[in-house]
Amino acid sequence: MDNNPNINECIPYNCLSNPEVEVLGGERIETGYTPIDISLSLTQFLLSEFVPGAGFVLGLVDIIWGIFGPSQWDAFLVQIEQLINQRIEEFARNQAISRLEGLSNLYQIYAESFREWEADPTNPALREEMRIQFNDMNSALTTAIPLLAVQNYQVPLISVYVQAANLHLSVLRDVSVFGQRWGFDAATINSRYNDLTRLIGNYTDYAVRWYNTGLERVWGPDSRDWVRYNQFRRELTLTVLDIVALFSNYDSRRYPIRTVSQLTREIYTNPVLENFDGSFRGMAQRIEQNIRQPHLMDILNSITIYTDVHRGFNYWSGHQITASPVGFSGPEFAFPLFGNAGNAAPPVLVSLTGLGIVRTLSSPLYRRIILGSGPNNQELFVLDGTEFSFASLTTNLPSTIYRQRGTVDSLDVIPPQDNSVPPRAGFSHRLSHVTMLSQAAGAVYTLRAPTLSWQHRSAEFNNIIPSSQITQIPLTKSTNLGSGTSVVKGPGFTGGDILRRTSPGQISTLRVNITAPLSQRYRVRIRYASTTNLQFHTSIDGRPINQGNFSATMSSGSNLQSGSFRTVGFTTPFNFSNGSSVFTLSAHVFNSGNEVYIDRIEFVPAEVTFEAEYDLERAQKAVNELFTSSNQIGLKTDVTDYHIDQVSNLVECLSDEFCLDEKRELSEKVKHAKRLSDERNLLQDSNFRGINRQPDRGWRGSTDITIQGGDDVFKENYVTLSGTFDECYPTYLYQKIDESKLKAYTRYQLRGYIEDSQDLEIYLIRYNAKHETVNVPGTGSLWPLSAQSPIGKCGEPNRCAPHLEWNPDLDCSCRDGGKCAHHSHHFSLDIDVGCTDLNEDLGVWVIFKIKTQDGHARLGNLEFLEEKPLVGEALARVKRAEKKWRDKREKLEWETNIVYKEAKESVDALFVNSQYDRLQADTNIAMIHAADKRVHSIREAYLPELSVIPGVN
């Protein structure tokens, strides 16, 4: 240390010391675990071991849930209490710790059961035990986590909330992956998966919201306030935001294999100065402006440090930084000089060695220099030495020392992620940038404060894409930005900053390095948020690869939240032509002034199949099978209207994120199929827009029939028929098919879908009645009790929810009449038409009737359509039936002429005139009964099947 006779006071630096750490011969010896140590270990684990199984479960036990007691949980609470100067009341503290202790005990039992089951996965007892343990664990977490969101204590409890949330997501992922092997039904697994995806968003938004609330709370005007603000930002990035940034990877259907993520955000150590935390008023904003603005990631190559002297004290006066783009994909570039280039000593060059600078040992210098009295007092706040240590996984690399090694250790505030090895191998962060806080107040003080930025080690240098994993690359690792693209502050849950465009054009180019064989094929996915529909284009080395349309995800002016972002993909795989390639992403087909945000791209090995792909293939196959040919000219005869609706549901449930273009194309094909179905259906108002609306058209029915809107079973309207207390007054629904719509000598079919029924009678009547009574057992819904209520967020039926499967190919038709217990919800009944006569207008009557008290029915998707021309025996049979009917009608006409004349005379005799408005004076009840008897002797004046329909007579 330099000597100076004017030294009056020397205050030792102590504001960043850590009593749990000792520095011995340059090595760091860890003597205890802090919340930051634990969180860094957890983040390392999540980044490296994010594969479901016993290894992951037991890893969580080893890191946190098997070793924590009340004192460790309390340390998480104390950490934030001290930062925000708020003490958690005893009841809230005790409740939180008790809940966490309970979860810890329960999870250890769960983990042991998991380990035993994985060793013997077909053992029925172990499978049952896993079902029990999962249900217990899920129930406990569902109950406990809301109790960690205590009113007024959300900020101090946020880090333990995130730990519990992380545990809950891991358990829900377990059942999504292993639930079938444990013996859970598909509906339960799907329901828990829906919980998983919903809670990823809920937990993420909660954590970011209260992080931001706490950060705003600790802001203040002075340097002391900034130190606390920066400490809160740094420490809660490590204990909260880094963990939250990985929550999306728990989506087991989107990330079914090992997924590699990268954290590109930066954290900052405080300027290493004596007395800095309390000496400078009104400087917080000035210090914060010294922090580097959002930017593309770069690789720190070198720091050239300059030295100046003041009153005999040498110090770090300024520096020059050189850096390279990620992947060293462009020429090295230099930043403007920070501070000033002093020449009191030769510059010291700190060059990148190994994996980068991972530790600094700094020597702050504070001097109060008394030159006289009054304003001549001067203070010097500077750094007079730093040792830079480099990362290496194998050997010790020599450090670079600027002037001297100090005692202020960067590892005290940004510890390693692995304390079982030396810091050079177990480091968590590397130095990414250095700025300079410069301030000189005339003769009062001189301040030169290097401010160090640190980046997580997961943000590797080369954008490596292997073959066996999903690789997530933040787009801030791009080489170049397109004109009009900017880097903006991330929303807190993306692990770094993001890119933004407000007009169509190129977003960025990215240099990637392929370690897999060039024959390996990939698919690209994009995580984005947008206020507009748009089109993404991708290319590799100038060769177009993919192009697709994608939808808006958010409203203009709304804040970026977890739900604002969507991960979309292209279905067409590709391969790279070169081991080092340039990937380009562009956004097009949207109006300027909208906002498009890009978080990251993902390279997925093409052989990885996702549920969304299965869904697309299934939907494509289902749509194609609707038609008689590939050009969709005609529908297959056996394709029912109900089946088209179910195929429509399949298409509507396809992922917009994965296959929006294909979904739109399939949707148009389904609409075409529906039009063809409507065109061939001879029923009027098949969608039940109304009953008894028109006297001579559409449906007629009794007043107790109800029309209901589509639900989880029916996509369109359906009708409900209830029972009756008097079979003389049945519940009925009928419609006549006009003769003009029928073809001679043709078979027609009535078909539809019955959700459930009891004593439902179905008739088709022309020459005679075709009849069946249908009983279809039902539970009132096709949704299992274990599934969530199939209701969408706006109250609409959620037809994408898990449901019991039925086989639409199982058709049941009781063509010989009588009661039939259907094994399918589908029914069909056919009738043959002989010669047609527009004058007679015989037509076909379609009748549904219930005449019992316990009867009921719910049915829809009714169709009456041409089936086939009659030939052979069928043709002969209908001709015989037609002749028999005509002979019967001629006989009826002859008989009726006689009976009608007698009946009319009896009725006329009751009245005084032909207006039938006044009875004869001698008319009595016996005469009325006699006339009534003669009237009812007229045969088939009404259909015997339903007395409200006129008969053939």
JOGIJO-V96119 format. One record per pair of residues at least 4 apart in sequence whose C-alpha atoms are under 8 Angstrom apart, sorted by the first residue. I is the first residue (numbers start at 1). GAP is how many residues later the second one is. Records with the same first field share a line. If there is no record, write none. Layout:
BEGIN
I = GAP / GAP
END
This chain:
BEGIN
2 = 310 / 311
3 = 309
4 = 307 / 308
6 = 363 / 364 / 365
7 = 360 / 361 / 362 / 363
8 = 359 / 360 / 361 / 362
9 = 358 / 359
10 = 356 / 357 / 358
11 = 263 / 264 / 355
12 = 262
13 = 260 / 261 / 262 / 351
14 = 260
15 = 259 / 262
16 = 392 / 396 / 397
17 = 391 / 395
18 = 394
20 = 10 / 11 / 12
21 = 7 / 8 / 9 / 10 / 11 / 391
22 = 6 / 7 / 8 / 9
23 = 4 / 5 / 6
24 = 4 / 5
27 = 395 / 396
28 = 394 / 395
30 = 389
33 = 4 / 5
34 = 4 / 41
35 = 4 / 37 / 40 / 41 / 44 / 204
36 = 4 / 199 / 202 / 203 / 378 / 379
37 = 4 / 378 / 379 / 380
38 = 4 / 25 / 26
39 = 4 / 199 / 200 / 204
40 = 4 / 198 / 199 / 375 / 376 / 377 / 388
41 = 4 / 22 / 376 / 377
42 = 4 / 18 / 21 / 201
43 = 4 / 199 / 200
44 = 4 / 373
45 = 4 / 5 / 14
46 = 4 / 200
47 = 199 / 213 / 214 / 215 / 411
48 = 212
49 = 7 / 209
50 = 6 / 199 / 208 / 209
51 = 5 / 206 / 207
52 = 4 / 5 / 121 / 122 / 125
53 = 4 / 121
54 = 4 / 57 / 60 / 61 / 64
55 = 4
56 = 4
57 = 4 / 54 / 57
58 = 4 / 53
59 = 4
60 = 4 / 5 / 6
61 = 4 / 5 / 6 / 46 / 47 / 50
62 = 4 / 5
63 = 4
64 = 4
65 = 38 / 39 / 40 / 42 / 43
66 = 38 / 39 / 42
68 = 4 / 5 / 36
69 = 4 / 32
70 = 4 / 27 / 28 / 31
71 = 4
72 = 4
73 = 4 / 24 / 27 / 87
74 = 4 / 19 / 23
75 = 4
76 = 4 / 83 / 84
77 = 4 / 79 / 80 / 82 / 83
78 = 4 / 78
79 = 4
80 = 4 / 75 / 76 / 77 / 152
81 = 4 / 5 / 6 / 7 / 75
82 = 4
83 = 135 / 145 / 148 / 149
84 = 72 / 130 / 133 / 134
86 = 70
88 = 4 / 5 / 65 / 68
89 = 4
90 = 4
91 = 4
92 = 4 / 58
93 = 4
94 = 4
95 = 4 / 52
96 = 4 / 51 / 52
97 = 4
98 = 4
99 = 4 / 45
100 = 4 / 64
101 = 4
102 = 4
103 = 4 / 34 / 37 / 38
104 = 4
105 = 4
106 = 4 / 31
107 = 4 / 30
108 = 4
109 = 4 / 24
110 = 4 / 20 / 23 / 24 / 27
111 = 4
112 = 4
113 = 4 / 13 / 16 / 17 / 20
114 = 4 / 16
115 = 4
116 = 4 / 10
117 = 4 / 5 / 6 / 9 / 10 / 13
120 = 6
121 = 5 / 6 / 60
122 = 4 / 5 / 59
123 = 4
124 = 4
125 = 4
126 = 4
127 = 4 / 54 / 55 / 56
128 = 4 / 54 / 55
129 = 4
130 = 4 / 52
131 = 4 / 51 / 52 / 53
132 = 4
133 = 4
134 = 4 / 37 / 41
135 = 4
136 = 4
137 = 4 / 34
138 = 4 / 30 / 33 / 34
139 = 4
140 = 4
141 = 4 / 23 / 27
142 = 4 / 26
143 = 4
144 = 4
145 = 4 / 16 / 19 / 20
146 = 4
148 = 6 / 9 / 10 / 12 / 13
149 = 4 / 5 / 8 / 9 / 12
150 = 4 / 7
153 = 4
154 = 4 / 56
155 = 55 / 56 / 58 / 59
157 = 4
158 = 4 / 49 / 52 / 53 / 82
159 = 4 / 77 / 80 / 81
160 = 4
161 = 4
162 = 4 / 41 / 45 / 78 / 81 / 82
163 = 4
164 = 4
165 = 4 / 38
166 = 4 / 77 / 78 / 81
167 = 4
168 = 4
169 = 4 / 27 / 30 / 31 / 78 / 81
170 = 4 / 80
171 = 4
172 = 4 / 20 / 21 / 23 / 24
173 = 4 / 20 / 23 / 77 / 78 / 79
174 = 4 / 5
175 = 4 / 5 / 14 / 17 / 18
176 = 13 / 14 / 16 / 17 / 76
177 = 75
178 = 4
179 = 4 / 5 / 6 / 10
180 = 4 / 5 / 6 / 9
184 = 4 / 5
185 = 4
186 = 4 / 616
187 = 4 / 597 / 599 / 600 / 615 / 616 / 617
188 = 4 / 598 / 599
189 = 4
190 = 4 / 611 / 612
191 = 4 / 596 / 597 / 610 / 611
192 = 4
193 = 4
194 = 4
195 = 4
196 = 4 / 54 / 55
197 = 4 / 54
198 = 4
199 = 4 / 5
200 = 4 / 47 / 48 / 50
201 = 4 / 361 / 362
202 = 4
203 = 4
204 = 4 / 40 / 43 / 289 / 358
205 = 4 / 356 / 357
206 = 4
207 = 4 / 33 / 34 / 37
208 = 4 / 33 / 284 / 285
209 = 4
210 = 4
211 = 4 / 25
212 = 4
213 = 4
214 = 4
215 = 4 / 14 / 17 / 18
218 = 7 / 10 / 11 / 14
219 = 6 / 7 / 9 / 10
220 = 5 / 6 / 9 / 64
221 = 4 / 5 / 60 / 61 / 62 / 63 / 64
222 = 4 / 56 / 58 / 59 / 60 / 61 / 62
223 = 4 / 53 / 54 / 55 / 56 / 57 / 58 / 59 / 60 / 61 / 64
224 = 4 / 52 / 53 / 54 / 55 / 56
225 = 4 / 52 / 59
226 = 4 / 58 / 61 / 62
227 = 4 / 43 / 50
228 = 4
229 = 4
230 = 4 / 38 / 39 / 40
231 = 4 / 39
232 = 4
233 = 4 / 34
234 = 4 / 33 / 34 / 35
235 = 4
236 = 4 / 5
237 = 4 / 5 / 30
238 = 4 / 5
239 = 4
240 = 4
241 = 4 / 251 / 252 / 254
242 = 4 / 21 / 251 / 253
243 = 4
244 = 249
245 = 247 / 248 / 249 / 250
246 = 4 / 15
249 = 5 / 6 / 10
250 = 5
251 = 4 / 5
252 = 4
253 = 357 / 358
254 = 356 / 357
255 = 4 / 215
256 = 352 / 354
257 = 212 / 213 / 351
258 = 210 / 211 / 212
259 = 210 / 211 / 212 / 213
260 = 209 / 210 / 211 / 212
261 = 197 / 210 / 211 / 212
262 = 196 / 197 / 198 / 210 / 211 / 212 / 233
263 = 192 / 193 / 194 / 195 / 196 / 232 / 233
264 = 33 / 191 / 192 / 194 / 195 / 210 / 212 / 231 / 232 / 233
265 = 190 / 191 / 230 / 231 / 232
266 = 187 / 188 / 189 / 190 / 230
267 = 186 / 187 / 188
268 = 183 / 184 / 185 / 186
269 = 141 / 144 / 182 / 183 / 184 / 185
270 = 181 / 182
271 = 5 / 178 / 179 / 180 / 181
272 = 4 / 90 / 91 / 92 / 111 / 136 / 177 / 178 / 179
273 = 91 / 92 / 93 / 108 / 109 / 110 / 176
274 = 90 / 91 / 92 / 107
275 = 4 / 91
276 = 4 / 105
283 = 4
284 = 4
285 = 4
286 = 4
287 = 4 / 150
290 = 145 / 146 / 147 / 161
291 = 144 / 160
292 = 143
294 = 193 / 194 / 195 / 203
295 = 181 / 192 / 193 / 202
296 = 180 / 181 / 182 / 183 / 191
297 = 28 / 29 / 179 / 180 / 181
298 = 25 / 26 / 27 / 28 / 134 / 179
299 = 24 / 25 / 26 / 27 / 29 / 133 / 162
300 = 21 / 22 / 23 / 24 / 52 / 56 / 131 / 132 / 133
301 = 20 / 21 / 22 / 23 / 50 / 51
302 = 19 / 20 / 21 / 47 / 48 / 49 / 50
303 = 16 / 17 / 18 / 19 / 46 / 47 / 48
304 = 15 / 16 / 17 / 43 / 44 / 45 / 46
305 = 11 / 12 / 13 / 14 / 15 / 42 / 43 / 44 / 45 / 97
306 = 10 / 11 / 12 / 13 / 34 / 35 / 36 / 37 / 39 / 40 / 41 / 42
307 = 7 / 8 / 9 / 10 / 11 / 34 / 35 / 36 / 37 / 38 / 39 / 40
308 = 6 / 7 / 8 / 9 / 33 / 34 / 35 / 36 / 37
309 = 4 / 5 / 6 / 33 / 35
310 = 4
314 = 30 / 70
315 = 67 / 68 / 69 / 70
316 = 66 / 67 / 68 / 69 / 132
317 = 22 / 23 / 24 / 25 / 131
318 = 19 / 20 / 21 / 22 / 23 / 24 / 118 / 130
319 = 18 / 19 / 20 / 21 / 22
320 = 14 / 15 / 16 / 17 / 18
321 = 13 / 14 / 15 / 16 / 112 / 113
322 = 10 / 11 / 12 / 13
323 = 9 / 10 / 11
324 = 4 / 5 / 6 / 7 / 8 / 9
325 = 4 / 5 / 6 / 7 / 153 / 154
326 = 135 / 136 / 137 / 151 / 152 / 153 / 185
327 = 134 / 135 / 136 / 184 / 185 / 186
328 = 4 / 133 / 134
329 = 150 / 182
330 = 149
337 = 4
338 = 97 / 98
339 = 97 / 98 / 99 / 109
343 = 4
348 = 54
350 = 38 / 50
352 = 4 / 5
353 = 4 / 37 / 38 / 44
354 = 36 / 37 / 38 / 43
355 = 35 / 36 / 37
356 = 34 / 35 / 74 / 75
357 = 31 / 32 / 33 / 34 / 73 / 74
358 = 30 / 31 / 32 / 33 / 65 / 66 / 69 / 70 / 71 / 72 / 73
359 = 29 / 30 / 31 / 50 / 51 / 52 / 71 / 72
360 = 26 / 27 / 28 / 29 / 48 / 49 / 50 / 51
361 = 25 / 26 / 27 / 44 / 45 / 46 / 47 / 48 / 49
362 = 21 / 23 / 24 / 25 / 43 / 44 / 45 / 46 / 47
363 = 20 / 21 / 22 / 23 / 41 / 42 / 43 / 44 / 45
364 = 17 / 18 / 19 / 20 / 21 / 42 / 44
365 = 15 / 16 / 17 / 18 / 19
366 = 13 / 14 / 15 / 16
367 = 12 / 13 / 14
368 = 9 / 10 / 11 / 12
369 = 8 / 9 / 10 / 11
370 = 6 / 7 / 8
371 = 5 / 6 / 7
372 = 4 / 5
373 = 4
375 = 68 / 69
376 = 67 / 68
377 = 66 / 67
378 = 65 / 66 / 67 / 68
379 = 65 / 66 / 67
380 = 65 / 66 / 67
381 = 64 / 65 / 66 / 67 / 68
382 = 64 / 65 / 66 / 67
383 = 65 / 66 / 67
384 = 19 / 20
385 = 16 / 17 / 18 / 19 / 20 / 21
386 = 15 / 16 / 17 / 18 / 19 / 20
387 = 12 / 13 / 14 / 15 / 17 / 18 / 19
388 = 11 / 12 / 13
389 = 8 / 9 / 10 / 11 / 35
390 = 7 / 8 / 9 / 34
391 = 6 / 32 / 33 / 34 / 36
392 = 4 / 5 / 32 / 33
393 = 31 / 32
394 = 31
396 = 28
401 = 4
409 = 4
410 = 4 / 5
411 = 4 / 5
414 = 14 / 15
415 = 12 / 13
416 = 7 / 10 / 11 / 12 / 13
417 = 9 / 10 / 11
418 = 5 / 8 / 9 / 10
419 = 4 / 7
420 = 6
421 = 4 / 5
422 = 4
423 = 4
427 = 30
428 = 28 / 29
429 = 25 / 26 / 27 / 28
430 = 24 / 25 / 26 / 27
431 = 21 / 22 / 23 / 24
432 = 20 / 21 / 22 / 23
433 = 19 / 20 / 21
434 = 16 / 17 / 18 / 19
435 = 15 / 16 / 17
436 = 12 / 13 / 14 / 15
437 = 10 / 11 / 12 / 13 / 14
438 = 9 / 10 / 11
439 = 7 / 8 / 9
440 = 4 / 5 / 6 / 7
441 = 4 / 5
442 = 4
455 = 4
462 = 49 / 50 / 51
463 = 10 / 14 / 48 / 49 / 50
464 = 48 / 49 / 50 / 51
465 = 6 / 47 / 48 / 49 / 50 / 51 / 138
466 = 5 / 48 / 49 / 50
467 = 48 / 49 / 50 / 53 / 138
468 = 137
469 = 135 / 136
470 = 132 / 133 / 134 / 135
471 = 131 / 132 / 133
472 = 128 / 129 / 130 / 131
473 = 4 / 127 / 128 / 129
474 = 22 / 24 / 125 / 126 / 127
475 = 23 / 24 / 33 / 35 / 123 / 124 / 125 / 126
476 = 11 / 21 / 22 / 23
477 = 33
478 = 30 / 31 / 32 / 33
479 = 29 / 30 / 31 / 32
480 = 28 / 29 / 30
481 = 4 / 5 / 25 / 26 / 27 / 28
482 = 23 / 24 / 25 / 26 / 27
483 = 22 / 23 / 24
484 = 17 / 18 / 19 / 21 / 23
485 = 14 / 15 / 16 / 17 / 21 / 22 / 23
486 = 13 / 14 / 15
487 = 10 / 11 / 12 / 13
488 = 9 / 10 / 11 / 12
489 = 7 / 8 / 9
490 = 4 / 5 / 6 / 7 / 8
491 = 6 / 69 / 70
492 = 4
493 = 69
494 = 4 / 105
497 = 102
498 = 99 / 100 / 101 / 102
499 = 8 / 98 / 99 / 100
500 = 95 / 96 / 97 / 98
501 = 6 / 94 / 95 / 96
502 = 90 / 91 / 92 / 93 / 94
503 = 87 / 88 / 89 / 90 / 91 / 92
504 = 82 / 83 / 84 / 85 / 86 / 87 / 88
505 = 81 / 82 / 83
506 = 78 / 79 / 80 / 81
507 = 77 / 78 / 79 / 80
508 = 76 / 77 / 78
509 = 73 / 74 / 75 / 76
510 = 72 / 73 / 74
511 = 69 / 70 / 71 / 72
512 = 68 / 69 / 70 / 71
513 = 66 / 67 / 68
514 = 4 / 62 / 64 / 65 / 66 / 67
515 = 64
516 = 4
518 = 57 / 58 / 59 / 60 / 61
519 = 56 / 57
520 = 55 / 56 / 85 / 86
521 = 52 / 53 / 54 / 55 / 84 / 85 / 86
522 = 51 / 52 / 53 / 81 / 82 / 83 / 84
523 = 46 / 47 / 48 / 49 / 50 / 51 / 80 / 81 / 82 / 83
524 = 45 / 46 / 49 / 77 / 78 / 79 / 80
525 = 42 / 43 / 44 / 45 / 76 / 77 / 78 / 79
526 = 40 / 41 / 42 / 43 / 72 / 73 / 74 / 75 / 76
527 = 38 / 39 / 40 / 41 / 71 / 72 / 73 / 74
528 = 37 / 38 / 39 / 40 / 68 / 69 / 70 / 71 / 72
529 = 23 / 24 / 25 / 31 / 35 / 36 / 37 / 67 / 68 / 69
530 = 21 / 22 / 23 / 24 / 34 / 35 / 64 / 65 / 66 / 67
531 = 21 / 22 / 23 / 24 / 25 / 63 / 64 / 65
532 = 19 / 20 / 21 / 22 / 58 / 62 / 63 / 64
533 = 16 / 17 / 18 / 19 / 56 / 57
534 = 15 / 16 / 17 / 18 / 53 / 54 / 55 / 56
535 = 12 / 13 / 14 / 15 / 52 / 53 / 54 / 55
536 = 10 / 11 / 12 / 13 / 14 / 49 / 50 / 51 / 52
537 = 7 / 8 / 9 / 10 / 11 / 48 / 49 / 50 / 51
538 = 6 / 7 / 8 / 9 / 45 / 46 / 47 / 48
539 = 4 / 5 / 6 / 7 / 44 / 45 / 46
540 = 4 / 5 / 36 / 41 / 42 / 43 / 44
541 = 40 / 41 / 42 / 43
542 = 40 / 42
545 = 29
546 = 24 / 26
547 = 23
548 = 22 / 112 / 113
549 = 111 / 112
550 = 18 / 106 / 107 / 110 / 111
551 = 105 / 109
553 = 10 / 11 / 12 / 13
554 = 4 / 10
556 = 38 / 39
560 = 4 / 5
561 = 4
566 = 91
567 = 90 / 91
568 = 88 / 89 / 90 / 91
569 = 88 / 89 / 90
570 = 88 / 89
571 = 87 / 88
573 = 33
576 = 5
577 = 4
590 = 4
604 = 4
609 = 4 / 5
610 = 4
611 = 4
612 = 4 / 42 / 43 / 46
613 = 4
614 = 4
615 = 4 / 35 / 39
616 = 4 / 35 / 38 / 43
617 = 4
618 = 4
619 = 4 / 28 / 31 / 32 / 47
620 = 4 / 46
621 = 4
622 = 4 / 25
623 = 4 / 24 / 43 / 46 / 47
624 = 6
626 = 9 / 10 / 13 / 18 / 47
627 = 5 / 6 / 7 / 8 / 9 / 46
628 = 4 / 5 / 6 / 7 / 8
629 = 4 / 5
632 = 37 / 41
634 = 42
635 = 4 / 38 / 41 / 42
637 = 230
639 = 4 / 5
640 = 4 / 37 / 111 / 112
641 = 4 / 33 / 36 / 111 / 220 / 221 / 222
642 = 4 / 72 / 110 / 111 / 219
643 = 4 / 165
644 = 4 / 26 / 29 / 30
645 = 4 / 69 / 70
646 = 4 / 69
647 = 4 / 23
648 = 4 / 19 / 22
649 = 4 / 150 / 151
650 = 4 / 150
651 = 12 / 15 / 16
652 = 11 / 15
653 = 146 / 147
654 = 5 / 9
655 = 4 / 5 / 8
656 = 4 / 7
659 = 4
660 = 4
661 = 4
662 = 4
663 = 4
664 = 4
665 = 4
666 = 4
667 = 4
668 = 4
669 = 4
670 = 4
671 = 4
672 = 4
673 = 4
674 = 4
675 = 4
676 = 4
677 = 4
680 = 185 / 186
681 = 5 / 182 / 183 / 184
682 = 55 / 59 / 181 / 182 / 183
683 = 15 / 52 / 54 / 179 / 180 / 181
684 = 13 / 14 / 15
685 = 4 / 5 / 13 / 14
686 = 175 / 176 / 177
687 = 29 / 30 / 31 / 173 / 174
688 = 11 / 19 / 29 / 30 / 31
689 = 18 / 28
690 = 9 / 17
691 = 7 / 8 / 9 / 10
692 = 6 / 7 / 8 / 9
693 = 5 / 6 / 7
694 = 4
695 = 5
697 = 38 / 39
698 = 37 / 38
699 = 34 / 35 / 36
700 = 33 / 34 / 35
701 = 4 / 30 / 31 / 32 / 33
702 = 29 / 30 / 31
704 = 17 / 18 / 27
705 = 14 / 15 / 16 / 17 / 26 / 27 / 28
706 = 13 / 14 / 15
707 = 10 / 11 / 12 / 13
708 = 9 / 10 / 11 / 12
709 = 7 / 8 / 9
710 = 4 / 5 / 6 / 7 / 8 / 87
711 = 4 / 5 / 85 / 86
712 = 69 / 70 / 71 / 78 / 85 / 86 / 87
713 = 42 / 68 / 69
714 = 4 / 146 / 147
716 = 144 / 145
717 = 143
718 = 140 / 141 / 142 / 143
719 = 139 / 140 / 141
720 = 136 / 137 / 138 / 139
721 = 10 / 11 / 129 / 135 / 136 / 137
722 = 9 / 128 / 133 / 134 / 135
723 = 7 / 8 / 127 / 128 / 129 / 130 / 131 / 132 / 133
724 = 5 / 6 / 7 / 126 / 127 / 128 / 129 / 130 / 131
725 = 126 / 127 / 128
726 = 4 / 125 / 126 / 127
727 = 124 / 125
728 = 123
729 = 122
730 = 119 / 120 / 121 / 122
731 = 118 / 119 / 120
732 = 115 / 116 / 117 / 118
733 = 114 / 115 / 116
734 = 111 / 112 / 113 / 114
735 = 110 / 111 / 112
736 = 107 / 108 / 109 / 110
737 = 4 / 5 / 106 / 107 / 108 / 109
738 = 4 / 103 / 104 / 105 / 106
739 = 97 / 98 / 99 / 102 / 103 / 104 / 105
740 = 98 / 101 / 103
742 = 91 / 94 / 101
743 = 90 / 93
744 = 89 / 90 / 91 / 92
745 = 87 / 88 / 89 / 90 / 124 / 125 / 130 / 133
746 = 86 / 87 / 88 / 120 / 121 / 122 / 123 / 124
747 = 83 / 84 / 85 / 86 / 119 / 120 / 121 / 122 / 123
748 = 82 / 83 / 84 / 85 / 116 / 117 / 118 / 119 / 120
749 = 79 / 80 / 81 / 82 / 114 / 115 / 116 / 117 / 118
750 = 78 / 79 / 80 / 112 / 113 / 114 / 115
751 = 75 / 76 / 77 / 78 / 111 / 112 / 113
752 = 74 / 75 / 76 / 107 / 108 / 109 / 110 / 111
753 = 72 / 73 / 74 / 106 / 107 / 108 / 109
754 = 22 / 71 / 72 / 73 / 103 / 104 / 105 / 106
755 = 21 / 23 / 25 / 26 / 70 / 102 / 103 / 104
756 = 19 / 20 / 21 / 22 / 23 / 24 / 69 / 100 / 101 / 102 / 103
757 = 17 / 18 / 19 / 20 / 21 / 98 / 99 / 100 / 101
758 = 16 / 17 / 18 / 19 / 96 / 97 / 98 / 99
759 = 14 / 15 / 16 / 91 / 92 / 93 / 95 / 96 / 97
760 = 13 / 14 / 15 / 88 / 89 / 90 / 95 / 96 / 97
761 = 10 / 11 / 12 / 13 / 86 / 87 / 88 / 89
762 = 9 / 10 / 11 / 12 / 84 / 85 / 86 / 87
763 = 6 / 7 / 8 / 9 / 82 / 83 / 84 / 85
764 = 5 / 6 / 7 / 65 / 66 / 67 / 80 / 81 / 82 / 83
765 = 4 / 5 / 66 / 79 / 80 / 81
766 = 67 / 76 / 77 / 78 / 79
767 = 114 / 115 / 118
768 = 117
770 = 45 / 47 / 59 / 60 / 61
771 = 44 / 45 / 46 / 47
772 = 42 / 43 / 44 / 45 / 46 / 47 / 48
773 = 44 / 45 / 46 / 47
774 = 45 / 46 / 47 / 48
775 = 44 / 45 / 46 / 47
776 = 45 / 46 / 47 / 48 / 49
777 = 44 / 45
778 = 4
782 = 21 / 22
783 = 4 / 7 / 19 / 20 / 21
784 = 19 / 20
787 = 15 / 16
788 = 13
790 = 7 / 8 / 9 / 11
791 = 4 / 5 / 6 / 7
792 = 4 / 5 / 6
806 = 18
807 = 17
808 = 16 / 18
810 = 13 / 14 / 16
811 = 13 / 14 / 15 / 16 / 17
812 = 10 / 11 / 12 / 14 / 15 / 16
813 = 14 / 15 / 16
814 = 4 / 5 / 6 / 15
815 = 14 / 15
832 = 38 / 46
833 = 45
834 = 41 / 44 / 45 / 48
835 = 47
836 = 5
837 = 4 / 5
838 = 4
850 = 5 / 6
851 = 4
870 = 4 / 5
871 = 4 / 5
872 = 4
873 = 4
874 = 4
875 = 4
876 = 4
877 = 4
878 = 4
879 = 4
880 = 4
881 = 4
882 = 4
883 = 4
884 = 4
885 = 4
886 = 4
887 = 4
888 = 4
889 = 4 / 63 / 64
890 = 4
891 = 4
892 = 4 / 47 / 61
893 = 4 / 60
894 = 4
895 = 4
896 = 4 / 42 / 43
897 = 4
898 = 4
899 = 4 / 35 / 36 / 38 / 39
900 = 4 / 35 / 38
901 = 4
902 = 4 / 32
903 = 4 / 28 / 31 / 32
904 = 4 / 31
905 = 4
906 = 4 / 24 / 25 / 28
907 = 4 / 21 / 24
908 = 4 / 5 / 6 / 8
909 = 11
910 = 9 / 10 / 13 / 17 / 18
911 = 5 / 6 / 7 / 8 / 9 / 12
912 = 4 / 5 / 6 / 7 / 8
913 = 4 / 5
919 = 4
923 = 4 / 5
924 = 4
925 = 4
926 = 4
927 = 4
928 = 4
929 = 4
930 = 4
931 = 4
932 = 4
933 = 4
934 = 4
939 = 14
940 = 4 / 11 / 12 / 13
941 = 9 / 10 / 11 / 12
942 = 4 / 5 / 6 / 7 / 8 / 9 / 10 / 11
943 = 4 / 5 / 6 / 7 / 8 / 9
944 = 7
END
